[in-house]
Amino acid sequence: MPKMEHCTYTGKEISIHEALKIKADRGQSSSKLGFLCIGCNCLVRAHRSLVKGGPKPHFEHFKINPDCPLF
């Protein structure tokens, strides 16, 4: 499955890096910030890279949506 690197936030498309900065600046969880999938408009969470060589920063749906074109 491809990793999502963009989402919608307050009506604009933003990158995962912008989302992680917003999340850090506001000190809130992804669910409270309202990051939305650009494919299905469902809530997504922003994941940062935790280990060197591990997965790149990306978004994941809070709940699996098999109908999402990005899933």
N, C-alpha and C positions, 0 to 999 in steps of 0.2 A: 504494500500500500504506500503511495507517495505521502511524504510528510507535508502538511500544510505550513506554509511560511507567511501567509497573509490572512487577515481577518477583517471584519467590519467593526468599527468602533465609532460611536456617535455619528453614524451615517457616512463615514469615510473609510476607505481601505487603508490599513496600516500593516507594516511588516512585523514579524515576530520580535525584532529588536526594539521597535518603537513600543510594542505592547509590554515587553519586559521592563522597559524604562518607566512607562506609566504605572505598572504594577509596583515597582520599587519606590517610585516617588510618592505614590498614594498610600502605600502600605496596606493594600487591600488584596483580597483573593480575586482570582479571575472571574469567579461567579458573580461577585458583587460589582465588578467593573462592567460587565455586559459585553464581553468580546463575543462576536457572532461569526459563524462559519459563512464564508462567501458563497458556498454552494447551496446551503439549505436553510440558512438563517437560524440555526440552533446554537445554543451556548457552547463555547469552546474554552478550554483552559490553555494558558501559555506555559510551556515547559522550557526551562533553561537547560543548557548543557551542564551535567553534573560531574562528569569524569572526562579526562583527556582521552580522545579517541572514541568516546561514546557517541550517542545520538546527538545530532545538531539540534539547536533550539527549534521548537515547532509547536503547533497547536494540535490539540486532540479534542474530540467531542466529549462532553461530560457523559452523555448517554449515546451509545452506538446508534447510528441512524443508517440502516442499510439502504434507505432511499436517497441518501446524499450522493450527488454525482462525484464528490471528492473522496468517498469512502472506498 
